[in-house]
Amino acid sequence: AALEGEGLRLSVTARGQPEPGKPDDVAYTRSVLEEVDSRANIDSSRIFCTGYARGARFCSRLASELSNKIAAMGLVSGVRYPEPNNATRPVPVLAFHGLQDTINPFSRSGARYWDDTVPEAIQKWAAFNSCKRMVPHQLAPHVSLEMHVDCSAEASVWLVKIS
């Protein structure tokens, strides 16, 4: 299922928290998942959240608020670590981010919702998932991978950096 929030925007702001005065999009997501489950034969252990920019930030919020439903996240230009993180279990993360992104910057700059840098958010997810080591890989001349591995519940945290 693909979700649309009010005005085509899902409610997420600084530190992965809801926007004040906006609809509860976590409750909306929970309702959509329950409706889909009632109509189709789905494997509820294989519900993944993917998103780009605000959608990626919202996935980080869902992983915190619905960790009993969200199996893993695939994020493009928007990985966040929600604070507080209410997840009750480690959540695998696969994130892609451009180093030259000026809208959703990789390092500290930009809009208010970028309280942490992308590396800081990834490090916080890796710590939350109790990852024991980071293994770097150069995938192509302008593409590298940081794999945080040996994590609790095999919940690895991967960051693909594109320069």
ZASE-483315 format. One record per residue: residue number from 1; z negated, y, x negated of N, C-alpha, C in turn; residue in one letter. Coordinates in steps of 0.2 Angstrom, whole numbers, plus 5000, padded with zeros to 4 digits. Atoms other than C-alpha are relative to their C-alpha. Layout:
// residues N
FIZA   n n_zz n_yy n_xx ca_zz ca_yy ca_xx c_zz c_yy c_xx res
FIZA NUM    Z    Y    X     Z     Y     X    Z    Y    X   A
...
// end
This chain:
// residues 163
FIZA   n n_zz n_yy n_xx ca_zz ca_yy ca_xx c_zz c_yy c_xx res
FIZA   1 5000 4994 4996  5000  5000  5000 5000 5006 4996   A
FIZA   2 5000 4993 5004  5004  5018  4994 4996 5005 5004   A
FIZA   3 5004 4995 4996  4991  5031  4999 5003 5007 4999   L
FIZA   4 4999 4993 5000  4994  5049  5003 4994 5004 5003   E
FIZA   5 5006 4996 4998  4979  5061  5004 5003 5006 5005   G
FIZA   6 4999 4994 4996  4978  5077  5015 5005 5005 4995   E
FIZA   7 4995 4996 5004  4993  5088  5009 5003 4997 4994   G
FIZA   8 4998 5004 5005  4999  5074  4999 4996 5000 4993   L
FIZA   9 5005 5000 5006  4984  5076  4987 4994 4996 5002   R
FIZA  10 5006 5004 5000  4970  5063  4985 4995 5004 4997   L
FIZA  11 5006 4995 5002  4953  5071  4983 4997 4997 4994   S
FIZA  12 5003 5002 5007  4948  5070  4965 5000 5007 4996   V
FIZA  13 5000 4994 5004  4942  5084  4954 4996 4998 4993   T
FIZA  14 5004 5001 5007  4931  5086  4938 4996 4994 5000   A
FIZA  15 5004 5006 5001  4923  5071  4931 5001 4994 5005   R
FIZA  16 4998 5005 4996  4932  5060  4944 4996 5000 5007   G
FIZA  17 5004 4999 4993  4922  5067  4959 5004 5003 5005   Q
FIZA  18 4996 4997 4994  4928  5072  4976 5000 5007 5000   P
FIZA  19 5000 4993 4999  4934  5089  4980 4996 5002 5006   E
FIZA  20 5005 4998 4995  4921  5098  4990 5004 5003 5006   P
FIZA  21 4996 4998 4994  4927  5101  5008 5006 4996 5002   G
FIZA  22 4994 5004 4999  4941  5088  5007 4998 4993 5004   K
FIZA  23 5002 5006 4997  4942  5072  5017 4998 4994 4995   P
FIZA  24 5003 5006 5004  4933  5056  5010 5006 4995 4999   D
FIZA  25 4995 5005 5001  4948  5047  5002 4998 4994 4997   D
FIZA  26 5002 5007 5002  4938  5033  4995 4999 4996 5007   V
FIZA  27 5001 5003 4994  4933  5029  5013 5007 4998 5003   A
FIZA  28 4994 5001 4998  4951  5031  5018 5003 4994 4997   Y
FIZA  29 4998 5005 5004  4956  5019  5004 4997 4993 5003   T
FIZA  30 5003 5006 4997  4943  5006  5010 5003 4998 5007   R
FIZA  31 4997 5002 4993  4950  5007  5028 5007 4997 4999   S
FIZA  32 4993 5002 5001  4968  5005  5022 4999 4993 4997   V
FIZA  33 5000 5006 5002  4963  4990  5012 4997 4995 5005   L
FIZA  34 5002 5005 4995  4953  4982  5026 5006 4999 5006   E
FIZA  35 4995 5001 4995  4968  4985  5038 5005 4996 4997   E
FIZA  36 4995 5005 5003  4980  4977  5026 4998 4993 5000   V
FIZA  37 5003 5006 5000  4969  4963  5024 5000 4996 5007   D
FIZA  38 5000 5003 4993  4968  4960  5043 5007 4998 5002   S
FIZA  39 4993 5001 4998  4987  4960  5044 5004 4995 4996   R
FIZA  40 4996 5004 5005  4992  4950  5029 4996 4996 4996   A
FIZA  41 5003 5005 5004  4987  4936  5019 5000 5002 4992   N
FIZA  42 5000 4997 5006  4982  4945  5003 4994 4997 4995   I
FIZA  43 5005 5003 5005  4972  4939  4987 4996 5006 4999   D
FIZA  44 5004 4994 5001  4958  4952  4988 4997 5001 4992   S
FIZA  45 5002 5000 5007  4954  4948  4969 5005 5003 4996   S
FIZA  46 4994 4997 5004  4971  4955  4964 5002 5007 5003   R
FIZA  47 4999 4993 4997  4970  4973  4971 5000 5004 4994   I
FIZA  48 5000 4995 5006  4976  4985  4957 5001 5007 5002   F
FIZA  49 4999 4993 4999  4976  5004  4957 5005 5002 4994   C
FIZA  50 4995 4996 5004  4991  5013  4949 5001 5007 5002   T
FIZA  51 4998 4993 4998  4994  5031  4948 5002 5004 4994   G
FIZA  52 4997 4995 5005  5002  5046  4939 4996 5006 5002   Y
FIZA  53 5004 4993 5000  4992  5062  4935 4994 5000 5005   A
FIZA  54 5005 5000 4995  4981  5066  4951 4999 4992 5002   R
FIZA  55 5001 5007 4997  4984  5048  4957 4997 4996 4995   G
FIZA  56 5004 5004 5005  4978  5041  4940 4993 5002 5000   A
FIZA  57 5007 4997 5000  4962  5052  4941 4997 4997 5006   R
FIZA  58 5003 5003 4994  4960  5045  4959 4998 4993 4999   F
FIZA  59 5001 5007 5002  4962  5027  4952 4993 4999 4997   C
FIZA  60 5006 5000 5004  4948  5031  4940 4994 5001 5005   S
FIZA  61 5005 4999 4995  4937  5037  4955 4999 4993 5004   R
FIZA  62 5001 5006 4996  4941  5021  4965 4997 4995 4996   L
FIZA  63 5003 5005 5005  4937  5010  4950 4992 5001 5000   A
FIZA  64 5007 4999 4999  4920  5018  4951 4997 4999 5006   S
FIZA  65 5003 5001 4994  4917  5018  4969 5001 4994 5004   E
FIZA  66 4998 5006 4997  4926  5002  4974 5001 4995 4995   L
FIZA  67 4999 5005 5005  4924  4991  4959 5000 4993 5003   S
FIZA  68 5000 5006 4997  4921  4977  4971 5007 4998 5003   N
FIZA  69 4993 5001 4997  4939  4979  4977 5005 5001 4995   K
FIZA  70 4995 4999 5005  4949  4986  4962 4999 4996 4994   I
FIZA  71 5000 5004 5005  4953  4973  4950 5001 5003 4993   A
FIZA  72 4998 4997 5007  4961  4984  4936 5003 5006 5002   A
FIZA  73 4996 4993 4999  4969  5001  4934 5006 5000 4995   M
FIZA  74 4994 4999 5004  4986  5005  4927 5002 5008 5001   G
FIZA  75 5001 4993 4999  4986  5024  4924 5006 5004 4995   L
FIZA  76 4995 4996 5004  5000  5037  4918 4997 5007 5000   V
FIZA  77 5002 4993 5001  4994  5054  4912 4995 5002 5004   S
FIZA  78 5005 4998 4996  4978  5055  4920 4993 4996 5000   G
FIZA  79 5006 5004 5000  4964  5043  4914 4994 5004 5000   V
FIZA  80 5006 4997 4999  4947  5049  4918 4994 4995 4999   R
FIZA  81 5006 5004 4999  4930  5042  4916 4995 5004 5005   Y
FIZA  82 5004 4996 4995  4920  5047  4932 4993 5000 4998   P
FIZA  83 5008 5000 5001  4902  5053  4930 4997 5003 5006   E
FIZA  84 5003 5007 5003  4892  5046  4936 5005 4995 5002   P
FIZA  85 4995 5005 4999  4902  5030  4935 4995 4995 5004   N
FIZA  86 5003 5004 4996  4896  5019  4950 5002 4993 5000   N
FIZA  87 4997 5007 5001  4906  5003  4945 4994 4995 4999   A
FIZA  88 5005 5006 5000  4896  4987  4947 5002 4995 4995   T
FIZA  89 4998 5005 5005  4906  4978  4934 5005 5003 4996   R
FIZA  90 4995 4997 5004  4918  4981  4920 5007 5000 5003   P
FIZA  91 4994 4999 4997  4935  4987  4925 5006 5000 4995   V
FIZA  92 4995 5000 5005  4951  4983  4914 5004 5007 5001   P
FIZA  93 4996 4994 5000  4961  4999  4910 5006 4999 4996   V
FIZA  94 4994 4999 5003  4979  5001  4905 5003 5007 5001   L
FIZA  95 4998 4993 4999  4983  5019  4902 5006 5002 4995   A
FIZA  96 4995 4997 5004  4999  5028  4896 4999 5008 5000   F
FIZA  97 5000 4993 5000  4999  5046  4890 5004 5003 4994   H
FIZA  98 4996 4996 5005  5010  5058  4881 4996 5005 4996   G
FIZA  99 5004 4996 5004  5003  5067  4866 5002 5008 5001   L
FIZA 100 4997 4994 4999  5014  5082  4870 4999 5003 5008   Q
FIZA 101 5000 4998 4993  5010  5083  4889 4996 5006 5001   D
FIZA 102 5003 4993 4999  5006  5101  4894 4997 5001 5007   T
FIZA 103 5003 4999 4993  5002  5098  4912 4993 4996 5000   I
FIZA 104 5006 5004 5000  4989  5084  4909 4999 4999 4992   N
FIZA 105 5000 5001 5007  4985  5087  4891 4996 4994 4997   P
FIZA 106 5003 5006 5003  4980  5073  4879 4993 5002 4997   F
FIZA 107 5006 4997 5003  4967  5084  4870 4997 5006 5004   S
FIZA 108 5004 4995 4996  4954  5097  4876 5004 5007 5001   R
FIZA 109 4997 4993 4998  4964  5111  4885 5002 4998 5007   S
FIZA 110 4997 5001 4993  4971  5114  4902 4995 5001 5006   G
FIZA 111 5004 4999 4994  4964  5113  4919 4993 4997 5000   A
FIZA 112 5008 5002 5000  4945  5111  4924 4999 4992 5000   R
FIZA 113 5002 5008 4999  4947  5092  4928 5001 4997 4993   Y
FIZA 114 4999 5003 5006  4951  5089  4910 4993 5002 4995   W
FIZA 115 5007 4999 5004  4932  5090  4904 5000 4996 4994   D
FIZA 116 5000 5005 5006  4935  5075  4892 5007 5000 4998   D
FIZA 117 4993 5002 5002  4950  5072  4881 5002 4993 5002   T
FIZA 118 4998 5007 4999  4960  5056  4884 4996 4995 4996   V
FIZA 119 5004 5005 5004  4952  5048  4869 4993 4999 5002   P
FIZA 120 5007 5001 4998  4935  5052  4875 4999 4996 5007   E
FIZA 121 5000 5004 4993  4939  5045  4893 5001 4993 4998   A
FIZA 122 4998 5007 5002  4946  5029  4885 4994 4997 4996   I
FIZA 123 5005 5002 5004  4931  5028  4873 4994 4998 5005   Q
FIZA 124 5005 5001 4995  4919  5029  4888 5001 4994 5004   K
FIZA 125 4998 5006 4996  4928  5016  4898 4999 4994 4995   W
FIZA 126 5001 5005 5005  4928  5005  4882 4992 4998 4999   A
FIZA 127 5007 5001 5000  4909  5007  4881 4997 4997 5006   A
FIZA 128 5002 5003 4994  4906  5004  4899 5002 4993 5001   F
FIZA 129 4998 5007 4999  4916  4988  4898 4997 4996 4994   N
FIZA 130 5003 5004 5006  4906  4983  4882 5005 4997 4995   S
FIZA 131 4995 5002 5005  4921  4982  4871 4997 5000 4993   C
FIZA 132 5003 5000 5007  4917  4977  4853 5004 5003 4995   K
FIZA 133 4995 4997 5006  4932  4983  4843 5006 5003 5003   R
FIZA 134 4993 4997 4999  4948  4993  4843 5005 4997 4995   M
FIZA 135 4994 5002 5004  4964  4986  4837 5006 5004 5001   V
FIZA 136 4994 4996 4999  4978  4998  4834 5006 4996 4998   P
FIZA 137 4994 5003 5001  4996  4993  4835 5006 5006 5000   H
FIZA 138 4994 4996 5000  5012  5003  4831 5006 4997 5004   Q
FIZA 139 4995 5004 4996  5024  4998  4845 5007 5002 4998   L
FIZA 140 4993 4996 5002  5039  5010  4840 4998 5006 4996   A
FIZA 141 5001 4994 5004  5041  5025  4829 4996 5005 5004   P
FIZA 142 5003 4995 4996  5034  5036  4843 4995 4998 5005   H
FIZA 143 5004 5003 4995  5023  5024  4853 4995 4996 4996   V
FIZA 144 5006 5004 5003  5006  5017  4847 4996 4997 5006   S
FIZA 145 5005 5003 4995  4993  5006  4856 4994 4999 4997   L
FIZA 146 5007 5001 5002  4974  5006  4855 4998 4995 5005   E
FIZA 147 5003 5005 4995  4967  4990  4862 4993 4999 4998   M
FIZA 148 5007 5001 5000  4949  4990  4865 4999 4993 5003   H
FIZA 149 5000 5007 4998  4945  4971  4865 4993 4997 4999   V
FIZA 150 5007 5004 5001  4931  4958  4865 4995 5003 5005   D
FIZA 151 5004 4997 4995  4925  4966  4881 4996 4995 5005   C
FIZA 152 5003 5004 4994  4913  4960  4895 5005 4998 5005   S
FIZA 153 4996 5002 4995  4922  4950  4908 5008 5000 4998   A
FIZA 154 4993 4999 5003  4938  4951  4897 5003 5006 5003   E
FIZA 155 4997 4994 4997  4940  4969  4904 5002 5005 4994   A
FIZA 156 4998 4996 5006  4950  4976  4889 5002 5007 5003   S
FIZA 157 4998 4993 4999  4954  4995  4888 5006 5001 4996   V
FIZA 158 4994 4999 5004  4972  4999  4882 5002 5007 5001   W
FIZA 159 4997 4993 5000  4979  5016  4878 5006 5000 4996   L
FIZA 160 4993 4999 5003  4998  5018  4875 5001 5007 4999   V
FIZA 161 4999 4993 5002  5001  5035  4866 5007 5001 4998   K
FIZA 162 4993 4999 5001  5018  5042  4866 5001 5007 4997   I
FIZA 163 5000 4994 5003  5022  5056  4854 5007 5003 5001   S
// end
